Amino acid sequence: MMTPEKIPGLRGVLTPDRSLADLSWLRVGGPAEWLYQPADVADLQVFLAACAPDIAVMPVGVCSNLIIRDGGIDGVVLRMGRGFNGIEISGNRVVAGCAALDAHVARKAAAAGLDLAFLRTIPGAIGGAARMNAGCYGTYVADVFVQAEAVARDGSRLQLGPDDMGFSYRSTGLADDVVITSVTFEAPSGAPDALEAKMADALDKRAATQPVKERSCGSTFRNPAGFSSTGRDDDVHDLKAWKVIDEAGLRGATLGGAQMSPMHPNFLINTGDATAADLEGLGEMVRKRVFENSGITLQWEIRRVGKTGSG
């Protein structure tokens, strides 16, 4: 078994000590020890099979639900690109590559008369949406999920059904080093014009209530009570994270370049010069103050990965 630079025959791009800040939605974070961008699924399999098993591997997409800490990430960060962004439609099924953007999938499905409109307002790519059971306005990935294709850490291919995914509220039970490569959805039918109007309405609603022009990862903390695994009729969020943050007096709270949005206090934003430590530190301050104020312990919805510090 080999270290990444010694693996022969790779067709992707391998970069040592690669800064991740420019790949991060929040524009923060230290370097990856190695960044590998595989050419396609077969290339990914070769890389993982040959890469020494004691080297940690972490797949990322557009990092729209991720704080990469300032010290960077040991091991290999995998980022899928052009070879993983296809979208194919057959009947009422949509097969989307892990790098296909959620919004593109929603729009292409709508044009074919299929309703995946809930994906339109979710920033990010399909691999991450499936891994975190992303949802919006009461519909979750779990509601339309058929199967996912993936590659295991040893390079073998996997086919994952709903039970294998372990869907729960805004999360799954997948191991961190399982790399989703494509997802198959089964979508209800709808008239293309009506679906476009539905998506436009959702975008307008989002812009009216959320800081869509700021650098944020969306909801910072999970709603603290009243959730189900799929977002069906029993998914009633009687207690909202933004409300308990607001009641603790933390709307607009700042730490360094990080801020809890004055528009929506459950949105953690980089005002321009935040470090990952500012963002995570403000989030932890909010958790502490909310607990002191209400006795509620907020759970992070944004993943925090990597090492603290600057090296």
C-alpha positions as MATLAB code, in Angstrom:
seq = 'MMTPEKIPGLRGVLTPDRSLADLSWLRVGGPAEWLYQPADVADLQVFLAACAPDIAVMPVGVCSNLIIRDGGIDGVVLRMGRGFNGIEISGNRVVAGCAALDAHVARKAAAAGLDLAFLRTIPGAIGGAARMNAGCYGTYVADVFVQAEAVARDGSRLQLGPDDMGFSYRSTGLADDVVITSVTFEAPSGAPDALEAKMADALDKRAATQPVKERSCGSTFRNPAGFSSTGRDDDVHDLKAWKVIDEAGLRGATLGGAQMSPMHPNFLINTGDATAADLEGLGEMVRKRVFENSGITLQWEIRRVGKTGSG';
ca = [
       0.000    0.000    0.000;
       1.260    3.446   -0.906;
       1.229    7.086    0.045;
      -0.749    9.175   -2.472;
       2.206   10.530   -4.466;
       3.517    7.029   -5.182;
       0.307    5.574   -6.642;
       0.893    4.850  -10.348;
      -1.536    5.373  -13.192;
      -3.765    8.032  -11.644;
      -5.742   10.145  -14.093;
      -6.993   12.735  -11.623;
      -5.215   15.714  -10.057;
      -3.222   15.216   -6.839;
      -2.040   18.325   -4.985;
      -0.030   18.332   -1.747;
      -0.569   20.920    1.006;
      -3.512   22.450   -0.856;
      -5.295   25.385    0.784;
      -9.006   24.661    1.141;
     -10.225   28.175    1.912;
     -10.988   28.984   -1.730;
     -12.974   25.734   -2.057;
     -14.972   26.453    1.095;
     -18.400   28.080    0.991;
     -17.368   30.166    4.028;
     -13.925   30.965    2.556;
     -12.070   29.755    5.643;
      -9.846   26.824    6.509;
      -6.287   25.551    6.405;
      -4.707   23.186    3.883;
      -5.388   19.575    3.049;
      -2.308   17.407    3.448;
      -3.384   16.020    0.052;
      -6.227   17.027   -2.239;
      -7.230   14.456   -4.857;
      -9.690   15.234   -7.635;
     -10.458   11.884   -9.322;
     -11.224   11.734  -13.025;
     -14.156    9.317  -12.651;
     -15.426    6.428  -10.528;
     -12.858    3.936  -11.835;
     -10.025    6.364  -11.060;
     -11.423    6.910   -7.563;
     -11.478    3.146   -7.007;
      -7.838    2.794   -8.078;
      -6.786    5.614   -5.775;
      -8.608    4.326   -2.696;
      -7.537    0.705   -3.246;
      -3.868    1.692   -3.487;
      -3.812    4.374   -0.793;
      -2.430    3.048    2.512;
      -5.370    2.250    4.825;
      -3.939    4.275    7.718;
      -4.257    7.470    5.653;
      -7.513    9.212    6.496;
      -9.793   10.051    3.585;
     -12.588   12.620    3.608;
     -14.843   13.453    0.643;
     -16.086   17.025    0.284;
     -18.343   18.757   -2.188;
     -18.787   22.514   -2.315;
     -18.440   22.641    1.484;
     -21.792   24.362    1.922;
     -22.365   22.706    5.313;
     -18.780   22.637    6.556;
     -16.416   24.685    8.675;
     -12.864   23.634    7.815;
     -10.720   24.541   10.798;
      -7.698   26.806   10.409;
      -5.131   24.035   10.972;
      -6.325   22.134    7.912;
      -7.042   18.435    7.384;
      -4.622   15.530    7.721;
      -4.686   12.780    5.116;
      -6.544   13.042    1.807;
      -9.443   15.317    0.957;
     -11.366   13.999   -2.056;
     -13.230   16.458   -4.240;
     -15.294   15.198   -7.130;
     -15.693   17.396  -10.194;
     -16.656   17.168  -13.831;
     -16.632   13.370  -14.033;
     -19.297   13.218  -11.312;
     -21.842   15.885  -12.229;
     -24.078   14.134  -14.761;
     -27.890   14.180  -14.490;
     -29.947   11.486  -16.234;
     -33.733   11.154  -16.261;
     -35.740    8.059  -17.119;
     -39.454    7.822  -16.350;
     -39.936    9.244  -12.880;
     -36.369    8.531  -11.788;
     -33.499   11.000  -11.695;
     -29.900    9.792  -11.406;
     -27.591   12.597  -10.320;
     -23.827   12.520   -9.891;
     -22.519   13.497   -6.481;
     -21.022   16.747   -7.828;
     -24.249   17.881   -9.543;
     -25.527   20.998   -7.817;
     -28.828   20.584   -5.972;
     -30.339   23.559   -7.796;
     -29.376   22.170  -11.222;
     -30.955   18.815  -10.397;
     -34.166   20.522   -9.287;
     -34.380   22.581  -12.475;
     -33.562   19.722  -14.848;
     -36.104   17.497  -13.099;
     -38.752   20.239  -13.310;
     -38.171   20.623  -17.049;
     -38.908   16.892  -17.351;
     -42.080   17.214  -15.258;
     -40.630   15.781  -12.038;
     -40.903   17.459   -8.670;
     -37.589   17.738   -6.833;
     -38.336   21.395   -6.197;
     -37.256   21.199   -2.548;
     -33.639   20.922   -3.746;
     -33.801   24.285   -5.543;
     -33.068   26.410   -2.485;
     -30.535   24.072   -0.857;
     -26.971   25.247   -1.497;
     -24.527   22.483   -2.284;
     -24.186   19.306   -4.325;
     -26.059   16.014   -4.367;
     -23.439   13.937   -2.551;
     -23.625   16.207    0.468;
     -27.411   16.491    0.254;
     -27.723   12.707    0.442;
     -25.132   12.384    3.212;
     -26.897   14.947    5.409;
     -30.491   14.064    4.407;
     -30.961   17.655    3.315;
     -34.455   19.033    3.412;
     -36.497   22.142    2.893;
     -40.129   23.080    3.470;
     -41.012   19.660    4.852;
     -39.435   17.460    2.157;
     -36.190   15.582    2.737;
     -33.856   13.520    0.558;
     -35.114   10.422    2.401;
     -38.602   11.017    0.955;
     -37.449   10.588   -2.656;
     -34.329    8.440   -2.240;
     -34.110    5.110   -4.107;
     -30.428    4.204   -3.927;
     -26.904    5.581   -4.004;
     -23.771    4.302   -5.702;
     -20.659    4.678   -3.586;
     -17.048    3.614   -3.211;
     -15.753    2.202    0.076;
     -12.378    3.039    1.597;
     -10.869   -0.136    0.132;
     -11.903    0.870   -3.404;
     -14.840   -1.529   -3.703;
     -18.130   -0.324   -5.157;
     -21.235   -0.229   -3.006;
     -24.937    0.058   -3.744;
     -26.726    1.669   -0.830;
     -30.473    1.395   -0.214;
     -32.455    3.489    2.277;
     -31.659    1.123    5.155;
     -27.936    1.290    4.368;
     -28.028    5.094    4.510;
     -29.449    5.207    8.032;
     -31.455    8.378    7.424;
     -32.326   10.554   10.386;
     -33.003   14.250   10.906;
     -30.432   16.144    8.822;
     -27.991   13.235    8.998;
     -27.241    9.654    7.958;
     -25.342    6.777    9.503;
     -22.727    6.604    6.714;
     -19.066    6.269    7.636;
     -17.092    9.441    6.867;
     -14.858    7.679    4.324;
     -17.653    6.174    2.215;
     -17.705    8.219   -0.989;
     -21.130    8.658   -2.571;
     -20.712    8.886   -6.352;
     -24.328    9.126   -7.561;
     -27.866    9.136   -6.188;
     -31.123    7.867   -7.708;
     -34.332    9.685   -6.805;
     -37.938    8.785   -7.542;
     -39.892   12.001   -7.936;
     -43.596   12.785   -8.103;
     -44.872   14.239  -11.359;
     -45.769   17.858  -11.901;
     -46.334   20.334  -14.720;
     -43.023   22.005  -15.646;
     -44.485   25.538  -15.548;
     -46.058   24.922  -12.143;
     -42.816   23.495  -10.792;
     -40.812   26.477  -12.071;
     -43.326   28.796  -10.371;
     -43.087   26.759   -7.169;
     -39.292   27.059   -7.189;
     -39.382   30.789   -7.949;
     -41.765   31.272   -5.024;
     -39.451   29.296   -2.727;
     -36.472   31.419   -3.804;
     -38.445   34.619   -3.127;
     -39.515   33.332    0.275;
     -35.939   32.408    1.135;
     -34.602   35.803    0.052;
     -37.205   37.544    2.215;
     -36.298   35.640    5.382;
     -32.656   34.536    5.049;
     -29.354   36.358    4.369;
     -28.891   34.752    0.956;
     -26.232   37.249   -0.173;
     -23.991   36.592    2.823;
     -21.404   33.830    3.242;
     -23.205   31.316    5.417;
     -23.901   27.585    5.569;
     -27.622   28.018    6.154;
     -29.006   26.767    9.446;
     -26.219   26.604   12.023;
     -28.076   24.540   14.629;
     -30.779   21.908   14.386;
     -34.231   22.808   15.608;
     -34.181   21.513   19.170;
     -37.412   19.530   19.329;
     -40.233   17.988   17.341;
     -38.449   16.389   14.435;
     -38.880   13.095   12.634;
     -36.474   11.254   10.378;
     -38.055   12.138    7.074;
     -39.993   15.363    7.280;
     -43.443   13.858    6.806;
     -46.610   15.035    8.520;
     -45.329   14.421   12.043;
     -42.306   16.654   11.447;
     -43.522   19.669   13.426;
     -40.843   22.062   14.590;
     -42.644   23.697   17.486;
     -39.364   24.916   18.928;
     -37.126   26.778   16.498;
     -33.391   27.245   16.910;
     -33.601   30.851   15.709;
     -36.192   31.620   18.388;
     -34.126   30.383   21.344;
     -31.072   32.210   19.953;
     -33.113   35.391   19.610;
     -34.538   35.026   23.119;
     -30.992   34.747   24.475;
     -30.238   38.159   22.948;
     -27.858   36.824   20.324;
     -29.351   38.142   17.087;
     -26.463   39.973   15.412;
     -23.876   38.730   17.958;
     -20.275   38.903   16.708;
     -16.863   37.378   17.358;
     -14.035   38.632   15.164;
     -15.330   38.493   11.601;
     -18.151   36.077   12.450;
     -21.741   37.132   13.097;
     -25.108   35.585   13.842;
     -27.187   37.165   11.106;
     -29.370   40.107   12.213;
     -31.874   38.924    9.578;
     -32.010   35.280   10.724;
     -30.172   34.554   13.985;
     -29.641   30.846   13.207;
     -27.409   31.806   10.262;
     -23.707   32.084   11.060;
     -22.014   34.388    8.549;
     -18.502   35.395    7.560;
     -18.699   39.180    7.312;
     -15.470   39.256    5.327;
     -12.423   38.457    7.417;
     -13.554   35.694    9.784;
     -11.317   32.768   10.628;
     -12.705   29.298   11.173;
     -11.929   29.835   14.876;
     -14.138   32.971   14.875;
     -17.028   31.057   13.310;
     -16.813   27.986   15.505;
     -16.092   30.093   18.596;
     -19.171   32.240   18.035;
     -21.266   29.119   17.528;
     -20.005   27.656   20.816;
     -20.666   30.959   22.593;
     -24.232   30.864   21.274;
     -24.690   27.280   22.493;
     -23.439   28.254   25.971;
     -25.614   31.359   26.248;
     -28.731   29.591   24.949;
     -28.215   26.829   27.518;
     -27.809   29.406   30.302;
     -30.937   31.226   29.148;
     -33.307   28.342   28.381;
     -31.692   25.084   29.482;
     -31.678   23.936   25.829;
     -28.503   22.458   24.345;
     -28.366   23.330   20.661;
     -26.844   20.727   18.333;
     -24.636   21.833   15.467;
     -26.056   21.248   12.008;
     -22.869   22.471   10.329;
     -20.011   19.947   10.402;
     -16.677   21.151   11.779;
     -13.643   19.253   10.540;
      -9.871   19.412   10.714;
      -7.371   20.773   13.215;
      -7.541   23.979   15.213;
      -4.747   26.513   14.988;
      -2.812   27.659   11.962;
      -0.595   24.661   11.379;
];
